[in-house]
Amino acid sequence: MPSPRPHRCLVAALASVALVLAACGSDGDDDTSAADATSDTVADAQAPDDGDTSDDGADDGSDEADAPSDVDHPVVSFAAHGPGAANTSGPACAMGIDNTSLNLFRVTAPAGWERRGSTGGSGDSDVDFAVGDATVLVTMAENANQAGSLGASFGDEVGEADLDGTAVPIVEATMGESTGYAIADVVYMTGLPQQFGLESAMTIVVTSPDPGAPSLEDATGVLSSVRVERCAAIGDATVAMSADRVLAVPEFDDDPLGKSYPGGEQPPLDMANAVDVWSVEQLAYLLPFSEPVDRCVAASLKEAIPSEFPLGMAVVSAVAGDQHDALIAIADAC
């Protein structure tokens, strides 16, 4: 059984992180566990250990025989893509967001909150803000394992967050000496393998050690702004579905890019040659472009993959620098 799910920034950059690991750090934060976590993540995703090596496709070097034809596909809710507000933080693969943070989610702070940095690793992540003389921490747990390790306790319901039209209870929260508010156990991804608990649920906590902070109004704004970054969710789903030896084609409920899910089989697991394994329709759906540019970019990638992408999986979550520029160049040519 795979270990508790690795950090989503690493997941989102899964195929290219060996080349652009620095892009996942922000504000000079030093996450010394990142390289080890990435190495383990890629190894697990490429060849999940099911304890049975008697029929693993070794004869022909292919995982195709191991890919079930009736595998369910992940479905992601509360997804976002594209530029955020001036005080929006999001995963490194996000397009149009300057403030990167080490997690799966994007979050927008109220006016007057000064972002000071973010931290993360193989577990929960947080973004640190100065609010006047107070310190406010937005802590994000991406699944039940991470939520259980926060040491948070929850109290009475005091309001509601609006997650893209879905009302979610806001409860009082305590973490150590800090108090504040939270949304807890909000399911945002379904259709996952049994090894990954069938679904993922987020817990987002906004707390401060300083009396009077955060206000319920500010916390409601922060919690209502939480979205699942589209590019990061693809990487996350890929790791989870590798347990079933398939290359994920997650579906986005109310896709922020306005695309319709292409359907088809979840193809055999092959991250290195992902562009070849996905159909043109599937690749176009996963790419971070709207129609019809996405189909043009997909067709171009099928013909020739730029040298900036030694692993095909990276084309759907180009992190930064040369990879991002190469993908944009193809789109511009369309």
Secondary structure as the mmCIF struct_conf table of DSSP 4:
data_model
#
loop_
_struct_conf.conf_type_id
_struct_conf.id
_struct_conf.beg_label_comp_id
_struct_conf.beg_label_asym_id
_struct_conf.beg_label_seq_id
_struct_conf.end_label_comp_id
_struct_conf.end_label_asym_id
_struct_conf.end_label_seq_id
HELX_LH_PP_P HELX_LH_PP_P1 PRO A 2 SER A 3
BEND BEND1 PRO A 4 PRO A 4
HELX_LH_PP_P HELX_LH_PP_P2 ARG A 5 HIS A 7
HELX_RH_AL_P HELX_RH_AL_P1 ARG A 8 ALA A 12
TURN_TY1_P TURN_TY1_P1 ALA A 13 SER A 16
HELX_RH_AL_P HELX_RH_AL_P2 VAL A 17 VAL A 20
HELX_RH_3T_P HELX_RH_3T_P1 LEU A 21 CYS A 24
TURN_TY1_P TURN_TY1_P2 ASP A 27 GLY A 28
TURN_TY1_P TURN_TY1_P3 THR A 32 SER A 33
HELX_RH_AL_P HELX_RH_AL_P3 ALA A 34 GLN A 46
BEND BEND2 ALA A 47 ALA A 47
BEND BEND3 GLY A 51 GLY A 51
TURN_TY1_P TURN_TY1_P4 SER A 54 ASP A 55
BEND BEND4 ASP A 56 GLY A 57
TURN_TY1_P TURN_TY1_P5 ALA A 58 GLY A 61
BEND BEND5 ASP A 63 ASP A 63
HELX_RH_3T_P HELX_RH_3T_P2 GLU A 64 ASP A 66
BEND BEND6 ALA A 67 ALA A 67
TURN_TY1_P TURN_TY1_P6 SER A 69 ASP A 70
STRN STRN1 VAL A 75 VAL A 76
BEND BEND7 PHE A 78 PHE A 78
STRN STRN2 ALA A 79 ALA A 80
BEND BEND8 GLY A 82 GLY A 82
TURN_TY1_P TURN_TY1_P7 ALA A 86 ASN A 87
STRN STRN3 THR A 88 GLY A 90
TURN_TY1_P TURN_TY1_P8 ALA A 92 CYS A 93
BEND BEND9 MET A 95 GLY A 96
STRN STRN4 ASN A 99 THR A 100
BEND BEND10 LEU A 102 LEU A 104
STRN STRN5 PHE A 105 THR A 108
HELX_LH_PP_P HELX_LH_PP_P3 ALA A 109 PRO A 110
TURN_TY1_P TURN_TY1_P9 ALA A 111 GLY A 112
STRN STRN6 TRP A 113 THR A 119
BEND BEND11 GLY A 121 GLY A 123
STRN STRN7 SER A 125 VAL A 131
TURN_TY1_P TURN_TY1_P10 GLY A 132 ASP A 133
STRN STRN8 ALA A 134 ALA A 141
BEND BEND12 ASN A 143 ASN A 143
HELX_RH_AL_P HELX_RH_AL_P4 ALA A 144 GLY A 148
TURN_TY1_P TURN_TY1_P11 SER A 149 SER A 149
BEND BEND13 LEU A 150 LEU A 150
STRN STRN9 ALA A 152 LEU A 163
TURN_TY1_P TURN_TY1_P12 ASP A 164 GLY A 165
STRN STRN10 THR A 166 MET A 175
TURN_TY1_P TURN_TY1_P13 GLY A 176 GLU A 177
STRN STRN11 SER A 178 THR A 190
HELX_RH_3T_P HELX_RH_3T_P3 GLN A 194 PHE A 196
TURN_TY1_P TURN_TY1_P14 GLY A 197 GLY A 197
BEND BEND14 LEU A 198 LEU A 198
STRN STRN12 GLU A 199 SER A 208
BEND BEND15 PRO A 209 ASP A 210
TURN_TY1_P TURN_TY1_P15 PRO A 211 GLY A 212
BEND BEND16 PRO A 214 PRO A 214
HELX_RH_AL_P HELX_RH_AL_P5 LEU A 216 SER A 225
STRN STRN13 ARG A 227 GLU A 229
HELX_RH_AL_P HELX_RH_AL_P6 ARG A 230 MET A 241
HELX_RH_3T_P HELX_RH_3T_P4 SER A 242 ASP A 244
TURN_TY1_P TURN_TY1_P16 ARG A 245 ARG A 245
STRN STRN14 VAL A 246 VAL A 246
STRN STRN15 GLU A 251 PHE A 252
TURN_TY1_P TURN_TY1_P17 ASP A 253 ASP A 254
TURN_TY1_P TURN_TY1_P18 PRO A 256 LEU A 257
HELX_LH_PP_P HELX_LH_PP_P4 LYS A 259 TYR A 261
HELX_LH_PP_P HELX_LH_PP_P5 PRO A 267 PRO A 267
STRN STRN16 PRO A 268 PRO A 268
HELX_LH_PP_P HELX_LH_PP_P6 LEU A 269 LEU A 269
BEND BEND17 MET A 271 MET A 271
TURN_TY1_P TURN_TY1_P19 ALA A 272 ASN A 273
HELX_RH_AL_P HELX_RH_AL_P7 ALA A 274 VAL A 277
BEND BEND18 TRP A 278 TRP A 278
HELX_RH_AL_P HELX_RH_AL_P8 VAL A 280 LEU A 286
BEND BEND19 LEU A 287 PHE A 289
TURN_TY1_P TURN_TY1_P20 GLU A 291 PRO A 292
HELX_RH_AL_P HELX_RH_AL_P9 VAL A 293 GLU A 303
TURN_TY1_P TURN_TY1_P21 SER A 307 GLU A 308
BEND BEND20 PRO A 310 LEU A 311
HELX_RH_3T_P HELX_RH_3T_P5 GLY A 312 VAL A 316
BEND BEND21 SER A 317 SER A 317
BEND BEND22 ALA A 320 ALA A 320
HELX_RH_AL_P HELX_RH_AL_P10 GLY A 321 ALA A 333
#
